[in-house]
Structures are given as C-alpha cells and as structure tokens.
Amino acid sequence: MAKQITPEEMAKRLQHGEEVIVIDVRENSEVATGKIPGAKHIPLGQLALRKNELNKDKSYIITCQSGNRSKAACGILEALGYQVEDMKGGMNNWNGDTE
C-alpha cells in the first residue's frame, strides 16, 4: 500500500522548494475547477495507457477529489514499478494555491 502524505506535508515540501511531482487523476471537469500549480493531469482511466509519460527514477504524489481514486491510481502505478505517495483526502483537503 502506498505511503500517504497529508496536504499540509505536501504544502511544506513545495514551500521548501523540494521537487514535488503531482499527478492529478480527476476528470477534466473537476480539474477545470482548479488544480495544484504544476500538477500533471492524467485521468485515472488513462493512467495505464499514459504511463510512459512518467519516469521510474522519480517519485510522484497522486491526488484526486477525495482520496479514493488516488488510492486506486497508487495501486496501479506501484504494480508498474513507480514510486508514489497518496495525498490523503485529495483536493477536498487542499488549502494551498490552485491554478
């Protein structure tokens, strides 16, 4: 099971200038309401097809709206050999900036 990270921990990493690569697995209509700045949008249903856009040498933080789809996405990506963390509670718990 993927390691979980809280939105607060992620915000701290961003503030400290750490390289944080966020994958947002929500649908287009949800992402249109705002996503974490710099997040890469890959809807959950396209994740396996678009895995080549990701690098196995990097670590990713996965987010969705409430945390359910990100858990599923983490399972898929871990099975494919990627390093992932699941953002707990998804965008519902994100208080940082959005774009």
C-alpha positions, 0 to 999 in steps of 0.5 A: 500500500502506498505511503500517504502524505497529508496536504499540509506535508505536501504544502511544506515540501513545495514551500521548501522548494523540494521537487514535488511531482503531482499527478492529478487523476480527476476528470477534466471537469473537476480539474477545470475547477482548479488544480495544484500549480504544476500538477500533471493531469492524467485521468485515472482511466488513462493512467495505464495507457499514459504511463510512459509519460512518467519516469521510474527514477522519480517519485510522484504524489497522486491526488484526486477529489477525495482520496479514493481514486488516488488510492486506486491510481497508487495501486496501479502505478506501484504494480508498474514499478513507480514510486508514489505517495497518496495525498490523503483526502485529495483536493477536498483537503487542499488549502494551498494555491490552485491554478 
